[in-house]
Each structure stands twice: as C-alpha cells, then as structure tokens.
Amino acid sequence: MGFYYSSGNEPPEDDKPGFLETLQIIWVVFRVLAVPLGMIIGVLLGLVLLFWLFTVNTFFGLGFIAIIILALVARGVWEARHPPDLP
C-alpha cells in the first residue's frame, strides 16, 4: 500500500545519534534540573543544620531562624525600593 502514498523512493536513512548528541541531551537535562535540585538540597541541608543547632543550644536554633527571617525581610525591603522596570 505504500506506493499509493509515496513516490516509491525510500528516503535515505539518517545517521543514528552518536555519543556527542547523547552528551548534549544529558547536559541540557542537567542544566534544566540543576536549579530545582540545588534548591531542594539546600533546603534539606538547612533543615538538618537547624535541627543540629537546636540540639546544641536552643538559642543557636532560634538565632538561625531569626537570621532567615531578617534575610527575608531585607529582601522584601530591597524589592520594595527597587521595583522592576516594566515596559
């Protein structure tokens, strides 16, 4: 039935993907996943650090939480004073 839909000339086979194409695909996938995975790992390490600080001393854990809150407030103040330039 193929002769109804084509000229009868089979297209030449394309080159099969090689090693470099595979590495490029892997590189692109890792670049896309690097930021989310880095954020997840960072949050998990921060939680481990927080629990460890609470086991050492309660004030160290509370100080760490206070530093995080102050950093978030500072970021909010920075964003409020420097709004984005919208076209």
C-alpha positions as CSV (number, residue, x, y, z in Angstrom):
1,M,0.0,0.0,0.0
2,G,3.0,2.3,0.3
3,F,3.0,3.0,-3.4
4,Y,-0.3,4.9,-3.1
5,Y,1.2,7.5,-0.7
6,S,4.8,7.9,-1.8
7,S,6.9,8.1,-5.0
8,G,8.4,4.7,-4.3
9,N,11.8,6.1,-3.5
10,E,12.7,5.5,0.1
11,P,14.3,8.4,1.9
12,P,17.9,7.7,2.8
13,E,18.4,6.7,6.4
14,D,19.6,9.5,8.6
15,D,22.7,9.0,10.7
16,K,22.0,7.4,14.0
17,P,22.6,9.6,17.0
18,G,26.0,9.3,18.3
19,F,27.9,9.8,21.6
20,L,28.1,13.6,21.3
21,E,24.4,14.0,20.8
22,T,23.7,11.9,23.8
23,L,26.0,14.0,25.9
24,Q,24.3,17.2,24.7
25,I,20.9,15.9,25.7
26,I,22.3,14.9,29.1
27,W,23.9,18.3,29.5
28,V,20.6,20.1,28.7
29,V,18.6,18.0,31.1
30,F,21.1,18.6,33.9
31,R,21.1,22.3,33.2
32,V,17.3,22.4,33.5
33,L,17.3,20.3,36.7
34,A,20.3,22.0,38.4
35,V,18.4,24.9,40.0
36,P,15.4,23.0,41.4
37,L,17.6,20.1,42.7
38,G,20.0,22.7,44.2
39,M,17.2,24.4,45.9
40,I,15.8,21.1,47.3
41,I,19.2,20.0,48.5
42,G,19.8,23.4,50.0
43,V,16.6,23.4,52.0
44,L,17.2,19.9,53.2
45,L,20.7,20.9,54.4
46,G,19.3,24.0,56.0
47,L,16.8,21.9,58.0
48,V,19.5,19.5,59.1
49,L,21.6,22.4,60.2
50,L,18.6,23.9,62.1
51,F,17.9,20.6,63.9
52,W,21.5,20.3,64.8
53,L,21.7,23.9,66.1
54,F,18.6,23.2,68.3
55,T,20.4,20.1,69.7
56,V,23.5,22.1,70.5
57,N,21.7,25.0,72.1
58,T,18.1,26.4,71.8
59,F,19.4,30.0,71.3
60,F,21.5,28.9,68.3
61,G,18.5,27.4,66.6
62,L,16.4,30.5,67.4
63,G,19.2,32.7,66.1
64,F,19.3,30.8,62.9
65,I,15.6,31.2,62.4
66,A,16.0,35.0,63.2
67,I,18.7,35.3,60.6
68,I,16.4,33.6,58.0
69,I,13.6,36.0,58.9
70,L,15.8,39.0,58.7
71,A,17.2,37.9,55.3
72,L,13.6,37.6,54.0
73,V,12.6,41.0,55.4
74,A,15.8,42.6,53.9
75,R,15.0,41.0,50.5
76,G,11.4,42.4,50.7
77,V,12.6,45.9,51.6
78,W,15.1,45.7,48.7
79,E,12.4,44.7,46.3
80,A,10.1,47.4,47.5
81,R,12.8,50.1,47.0
82,H,13.9,48.8,43.6
83,P,10.8,47.9,41.6
84,P,11.3,46.2,38.2
85,D,11.3,48.4,35.1
86,L,8.2,47.3,33.1
87,P,8.0,48.4,29.5
